[in-house]
Structures are given as C-alpha cells and as structure tokens.
Amino acid sequence: MRVTKYILTSSESDILPADISMKIYGSRFKVNVKEACFGVIVDGEEEEIDGLVAEIRALDPNGIFIKDRGFPPGDPRRCRGHRGGGPRPGFFMMECESKTLPLISRALACEARGETLPPPATEERPLKLERLEELIKDEFS
C-alpha cells in the first residue's frame, strides 16, 4: 500500500529539510521525495516509508516529526498548479502546528534527560467581593 508522509523539523533542530532530502536521496529506500516549506514530503510503499522514517527520526529524535498526508505530491486534488495557485488546503494549519514544534522539542529533550516538567501554572481566580471589601476596610481604617 502506498503512503505519503510529511517529515517536519522543529525550527530549533540543527537538521534542515535539505539535509533530510539529501539523506533520503543517498539511502537505499525507493521513495519519491519533495521538499516543502515545512519539511519533506515522502511517498512510497508503506514498508519503505516505515524504514525511512525510523532512519530519519534517529538523526534528531526530539526535533523531527512525522505526519501522515492524505495525498501524494502532485495530486491534482491538492496541487496548486492544477488549481490555479494560492495556498493549498491545510497550509495554514501546518503553519500553526509548526510554531508549536519547538515547545514539543524542548519538552521531549527534558524528558530524555530525566528532568521533570514544572507543574502547570494555577489559574488565578477573580477576587471575591467580600475579600475586596475587607482589603478596602483595612486600608482605610
């Protein structure tokens, strides 16, 4: 079965999409490769893609992310060349997701070092009216 995946890099990773492409071109895997603005799109047989993904993720386990893509590169249903230009559907979601990757990378690196993440900040609640009245009375007494 043919599958298509994005290989995305965090902006904090030392690995660039061009580095990933070159690694794939020099590998034993028979896949189609396309560099994109957020990473690399790979298309091929599932077994080949699974082996490739494992090899690529090993380059930077905390900074390289894999995402399924529903359509192969150049598919007329998604290709801007066939639709008359403009952003492809899903581009803005991918842009939004890519902004969170550095945070995820840092959290994964902390976990790999055995560090614990700080507890989430407690949400501040509005001051109760009775407490506000007490504070005002104390201030002016």
C-alpha positions in Angstrom: 0.0 0.0 0.0 1.3 3.5 -0.9 1.5 6.1 1.8 2.6 9.7 1.9 4.1 11.4 5.0 5.5 14.8 5.9 8.8 14.8 7.7 8.8 18.1 9.6 11.7 19.7 11.5 11.5 22.0 14.5 13.0 25.4 14.0 15.3 24.6 16.9 16.7 21.5 15.2 20.1 21.6 13.5 18.7 19.4 10.7 17.2 21.3 7.7 14.8 19.9 5.2 17.6 19.9 2.6 19.7 17.7 4.9 16.8 15.3 5.2 16.3 15.2 1.4 20.0 14.5 0.8 19.9 11.7 3.4 16.9 10.2 1.6 18.5 10.5 -1.9 21.6 8.7 -0.6 19.6 6.0 1.1 18.6 2.5 0.0 14.9 3.4 0.1 12.9 3.7 -3.1 10.6 6.6 -2.4 9.5 9.8 -4.0 10.8 12.9 -2.3 9.6 16.5 -2.4 11.0 19.4 -0.3 8.3 21.7 1.0 8.4 24.8 3.1 7.8 22.9 6.4 9.9 19.8 5.7 9.9 17.0 3.2 7.1 15.0 1.7 7.9 11.3 1.0 5.7 8.9 -0.9 6.2 5.2 -1.4 5.3 1.7 -0.3 4.4 1.6 3.4 7.3 -0.8 4.4 9.8 1.5 2.7 8.4 4.6 4.3 8.4 3.0 7.8 12.1 2.1 7.4 12.9 5.5 6.1 11.0 7.3 8.9 12.9 5.3 11.6 16.2 6.2 10.0 15.4 9.9 9.6 14.0 10.2 13.1 17.2 8.8 14.5 19.1 11.9 13.3 17.2 14.1 15.8 14.6 12.2 17.8 13.4 15.4 19.6 13.4 17.7 16.6 12.0 15.6 13.7 8.3 14.9 13.5 6.3 12.7 11.2 2.7 13.5 10.0 0.5 11.5 7.6 -0.6 13.2 4.4 -3.7 12.1 2.5 -2.4 12.8 -1.0 0.8 12.2 -2.8 2.9 15.1 -4.2 1.4 16.5 -7.4 -2.1 15.1 -6.8 -4.5 17.3 -8.8 -6.9 17.5 -5.9 -4.3 19.3 -3.8 -1.6 20.6 -6.3 -1.7 24.4 -6.6 -0.5 24.1 -10.2 -3.8 22.3 -11.1 -6.0 24.6 -9.0 -4.7 27.9 -10.3 -2.4 28.8 -7.5 -2.9 30.1 -3.9 -2.2 28.3 -0.7 -3.0 24.6 -0.6 -5.8 23.5 1.7 -4.2 22.7 5.1 -1.3 25.1 4.6 -2.4 27.5 7.4 -2.9 24.6 9.8 0.5 23.3 9.0 1.9 26.7 9.7 0.2 26.9 13.0 1.3 23.4 14.0 4.9 24.2 13.1 5.0 27.1 15.6 4.4 24.6 18.4 7.2 22.2 17.4 10.0 24.0 19.3 8.0 23.7 22.5 7.4 20.0 21.9 11.1 19.5 21.1 12.2 21.2 24.4 9.7 19.1 26.4 11.0 15.8 24.7 14.6 16.8 25.4 13.8 17.5 29.1 12.1 14.1 29.4 15.1 12.4 27.7 17.4 14.0 30.3 15.1 12.7 33.0 14.0 16.1 34.1 10.5 16.7 35.3 8.5 19.4 33.8 7.2 22.1 36.1 3.5 21.7 37.2 1.1 23.8 35.1 0.5 27.2 36.5 -2.6 27.5 38.6 -5.3 29.6 37.2 -5.8 32.9 39.1 -9.4 33.3 40.2 -11.1 36.7 40.4 -11.0 38.3 43.9 -14.2 37.6 45.8 -16.3 40.7 46.6 -16.1 40.0 50.4 -12.3 39.8 50.3 -12.1 43.1 48.3 -14.3 44.8 50.8 -12.1 43.6 53.6 -9.0 44.9 51.9 -10.5 48.3 51.4 -11.7 48.5 55.0 -8.2 47.5 56.3 -6.6 50.1 54.0 -8.8 53.0 55.2 -9.1 52.0 58.9 
